[in-house]
Amino acid sequence: MVETIAPVVYGRRRSYYFAVALHAFFATVTAAVLGLVLGTVGAALGAPWDGAGWIVAAAIAAVYTLRELMRLPVPLFDRRRQVPEWWRTFYPRYVAASLYGAGLGIGFLTFLSFGTFVVVIAIALLAGDPLIGMLMVAPFGLARGLSVLVSASTTDEEGPLELVTKLGHPARVRAVKRLNGIACATVAVGAVGQLL
């Protein structure tokens, strides 16, 4: 995505930032809708199930803590693909930026690197409240949508590709995995705290 929504693709800074805004907006909207649907489904299933919901939330968060910190092989349930590349050549640039954002906001339709999103999705469902579900998942979409801003300072076609390589450096990935592991652990502890 960094290579597709980059200043070199859009030419002028205003065009680039407009594409970023569309991308982030649609990522946020689709994430919010996903959270709304999950909260509604949870409510229809009778969530939050008193203490049982907190136990399930703590267990899921603990499993993904182990995934991030101890490399426990736990699935992320993602598609393991990028959004379709042909959108970039078939649709006008702003439409493609919007569609890419919409696909990213749903989360599971593209690559996921960390288990934090699975934990957030579980809580959105377990909350049994559409508004809480929406408020839980929308920030994920916003953050993913705004992530393309890392390419804002690139000035040539090689810049975004070099940036992707730097972002994928093993030391950087390990540090981010640790942060996500700490976030999942915090959720696990918070869920257990609700039981006490």
C-alpha positions as CSV (number, residue, x, y, z in Angstrom):
1,M,0.0,0.0,0.0
2,V,2.9,2.3,0.8
3,E,4.0,2.0,-2.9
4,T,0.5,2.7,-4.2
5,I,-0.5,5.6,-2.1
6,A,2.8,7.6,-2.3
7,P,3.6,11.2,-3.2
8,V,5.4,10.1,-6.4
9,V,2.1,8.4,-7.6
10,Y,0.0,11.5,-7.0
11,G,2.5,14.2,-8.0
12,R,1.3,17.2,-6.0
13,R,1.2,17.1,-2.2
14,R,-2.5,18.1,-2.1
15,S,-3.5,15.2,-4.3
16,Y,-1.4,12.8,-2.2
17,Y,-3.0,14.0,1.1
18,F,-6.5,13.9,-0.4
19,A,-5.8,10.2,-1.4
20,V,-4.6,9.5,2.1
21,A,-7.7,11.1,3.6
22,L,-10.0,9.0,1.4
23,H,-8.0,5.8,2.2
24,A,-8.1,6.5,5.9
25,F,-11.8,7.5,5.8
26,F,-12.9,4.3,4.1
27,A,-10.7,2.1,6.2
28,T,-12.3,3.7,9.3
29,V,-15.8,3.4,8.0
30,T,-15.5,-0.3,7.1
31,A,-13.8,-1.1,10.4
32,A,-16.6,0.7,12.3
33,V,-19.2,-1.2,10.3
34,L,-17.5,-4.5,11.1
35,G,-17.5,-3.6,14.8
36,L,-21.1,-2.6,14.6
37,V,-22.0,-6.0,13.0
38,L,-20.0,-7.9,15.6
39,G,-21.5,-6.0,18.5
40,T,-25.0,-6.7,17.0
41,V,-24.2,-10.4,16.6
42,G,-22.9,-10.6,20.1
43,A,-26.1,-8.9,21.4
44,A,-28.2,-11.4,19.4
45,L,-26.3,-14.2,21.0
46,G,-26.9,-12.8,24.5
47,A,-23.4,-11.4,25.2
48,P,-21.7,-10.4,27.4
49,W,-22.7,-13.6,29.3
50,D,-21.7,-12.1,32.7
51,G,-18.4,-13.6,33.9
52,A,-18.1,-16.1,31.0
53,G,-17.5,-13.3,28.5
54,W,-14.6,-11.9,30.5
55,I,-13.1,-15.4,30.9
56,V,-13.3,-15.9,27.1
57,A,-11.8,-12.4,26.5
58,A,-8.9,-13.1,28.9
59,A,-8.2,-16.5,27.3
60,I,-8.1,-15.1,23.8
61,A,-5.9,-12.2,24.9
62,A,-3.6,-14.6,26.7
63,V,-3.3,-16.9,23.7
64,Y,-2.4,-14.0,21.5
65,T,0.0,-12.6,24.1
66,L,1.9,-15.9,23.8
67,R,1.8,-15.7,20.1
68,E,3.4,-12.3,20.0
69,L,5.9,-12.8,22.9
70,M,6.7,-16.5,22.7
71,R,6.0,-17.3,19.0
72,L,3.2,-19.7,19.8
73,P,1.8,-20.7,16.4
74,V,-1.7,-19.3,16.6
75,P,-3.6,-18.3,13.4
76,L,-4.6,-14.8,12.6
77,F,-7.5,-15.8,10.3
78,D,-6.3,-13.3,7.6
79,R,-6.4,-13.8,3.9
80,R,-2.6,-13.5,3.5
81,R,-3.0,-11.4,0.4
82,Q,-2.9,-7.8,-0.6
83,V,-6.0,-6.1,-1.9
84,P,-6.3,-6.7,-5.7
85,E,-3.5,-4.9,-7.5
86,W,-5.6,-4.6,-10.7
87,W,-7.7,-2.0,-8.9
88,R,-4.7,0.4,-9.2
89,T,-4.7,0.3,-13.0
90,F,-8.5,-0.2,-13.6
91,Y,-9.9,2.5,-11.4
92,P,-9.1,6.1,-11.1
93,R,-6.4,6.8,-8.4
94,Y,-8.9,8.2,-5.8
95,V,-11.3,5.4,-6.3
96,A,-8.5,2.9,-5.9
97,A,-7.3,4.6,-2.7
98,S,-10.8,4.4,-1.3
99,L,-11.2,0.7,-2.2
100,Y,-7.8,-0.1,-0.8
101,G,-8.9,1.6,2.4
102,A,-12.2,-0.2,2.6
103,G,-10.4,-3.5,2.2
104,L,-7.9,-2.7,4.9
105,G,-10.5,-1.6,7.4
106,I,-12.1,-5.0,7.4
107,G,-8.8,-6.4,8.5
108,F,-9.1,-10.1,7.7
109,L,-9.3,-9.5,3.9
110,T,-5.5,-8.6,3.8
111,F,-2.4,-9.5,5.7
112,L,-2.3,-9.2,9.4
113,S,1.0,-9.2,11.2
114,F,-0.1,-9.3,14.8
115,G,-2.8,-10.9,16.9
116,T,-4.0,-7.7,18.5
117,F,-6.8,-7.3,15.9
118,V,-8.2,-10.7,16.7
119,V,-8.3,-9.7,20.4
120,V,-10.1,-6.5,19.5
121,I,-12.6,-8.3,17.3
122,A,-13.3,-10.9,20.0
123,I,-14.0,-8.1,22.5
124,A,-16.3,-6.3,20.0
125,L,-18.3,-9.5,19.8
126,L,-18.2,-10.4,23.5
127,A,-19.3,-6.9,24.5
128,G,-22.7,-7.6,22.9
129,D,-23.2,-3.9,22.2
130,P,-23.1,-2.5,18.6
131,L,-21.8,0.9,19.8
132,I,-19.0,-0.6,21.8
133,G,-18.1,-2.9,18.9
134,M,-18.0,0.1,16.6
135,L,-15.8,2.1,19.0
136,M,-13.5,-0.9,19.5
137,V,-12.8,-1.6,15.8
138,A,-12.9,1.8,14.1
139,P,-9.5,2.9,15.6
140,F,-7.9,-0.1,14.0
141,G,-9.2,1.0,10.6
142,L,-8.1,4.6,11.2
143,A,-4.6,3.5,12.2
144,R,-4.3,1.2,9.2
145,G,-5.6,3.8,6.9
146,L,-3.2,6.5,8.1
147,S,-0.2,4.1,8.0
148,V,0.4,5.1,4.4
149,L,1.7,8.4,5.7
150,V,5.0,6.8,6.4
151,S,5.7,7.4,2.7
152,A,4.9,11.1,2.9
153,S,8.6,12.1,2.7
154,T,9.5,9.9,-0.2
155,T,10.3,11.7,-3.4
156,D,11.1,9.1,-6.1
157,E,9.8,5.7,-7.2
158,E,12.5,3.9,-5.2
159,G,11.7,5.6,-1.9
160,P,8.5,3.7,-1.1
161,L,10.2,0.3,-1.9
162,E,13.2,1.1,0.3
163,L,10.8,2.2,3.0
164,V,8.9,-1.2,2.8
165,T,12.3,-3.0,3.2
166,K,13.2,-0.9,6.3
167,L,9.8,-1.4,7.9
168,G,10.2,-5.2,7.4
169,H,13.6,-5.3,9.1
170,P,13.6,-8.1,11.7
171,A,14.6,-5.9,14.6
172,R,11.8,-3.5,13.9
173,V,9.3,-6.3,13.5
174,R,10.4,-7.9,16.8
175,A,10.0,-4.5,18.6
176,V,6.5,-4.1,17.3
177,K,5.6,-7.7,18.1
178,R,6.6,-7.0,21.7
179,L,4.4,-3.9,21.9
180,N,1.5,-5.9,20.5
181,G,2.2,-8.7,23.0
182,I,2.2,-6.2,25.8
183,A,-1.1,-4.8,24.5
184,C,-2.7,-8.3,24.4
185,A,-1.3,-9.0,27.9
186,T,-2.9,-5.8,29.2
187,V,-6.3,-6.8,27.8
188,A,-5.9,-10.3,29.5
189,V,-5.1,-8.7,32.8
190,G,-7.9,-6.2,32.5
191,A,-10.4,-9.0,31.6
192,V,-9.3,-11.0,34.6
193,G,-9.6,-7.9,36.8
194,Q,-13.2,-7.6,35.8
195,L,-13.8,-11.0,37.3
196,L,-12.4,-10.0,40.7
